Amino acid sequence: MSGYVYGYARVSTQHQELNRQLDLLEQQNCNEILTEKMTGTKASRPQLDRLKDKLRPGDTVVVESFSRLGRSTKDLIELVNYFEEHDVKLVSLKENFDTTTPQGRLMMTVFQAFSQFERDLIVERTKEGLKSARARGRKGGRPPVNQRDIERALKLYHSQQYSVREITDMTGISRASLYRYLSKEK
């Protein structure tokens, strides 16, 4: 393995021990091992974030198991994609996964295909939901701005006695809407 080799070990609670993972990672000749004692469901894992900051193209990340790395399948796929995009190799000892091998690259392709498939399904469900809502007479989007509020906001603006913030507070019109109607006047 060329580049720097980082190990990452995590246990879910303060009472669990990292020893087994550390022993396995030390056998992999890691230059540095980052450890974390917190549940994988936490969105922020400071040591994993620190690891991502340290990584450079050509480096390798070694984990005992995918379950130590990702909080969910989606999270794991995003991390694997992140490593791939940054030219970082990933090795998972338990799953015998190594992105430097043909089998590992095949698995990367499968991960990326599932990730794209999931994104496509979300887009499709969103379109179906909007179509269904329209069929029931709902338009979606933001409600139209009351014309009287627009006229009042424009008068207040042109009076030059109020700040934009004061105008938006008084009329309930957003700053963006106010500026959009001002530009229509020109």
C-alpha angles and dihedrals in degrees: 000000000000124000125029119326117219125188121205122198128177137176124190101232139031089244096059120089127235094202098105093049092044092052091052093046093048088055087059091061094241114188090212134008121205117200134196134188105199139097116278090230091072108106092215118056105173097198093049089049089049090050091052089051092052097048120109130183110284094029123125130221117205122195131177091228140351088246088067091055110040131048092208139354089269092050091047092050090049091051093047089050090048091054091046093050090051094047092246118147119227126208123185111187100198095049092039088232120158123165090206090070128073090244091052092050089049090053089049089055090050091049091050092047091053091047091052091044090054091050091049091050091052091052091047093049090048091053091047091050092051091047091050092049091049090051087057091051099261116131102193124209126081120326114255117266115251109254092220090055090051093051091047092049092050092050091049090049094049091048086067090213098108137055119240089251092054090049093050090048092050098045104030091232116134122244090245092053092048092052091044091055091044090055090049089057092059 
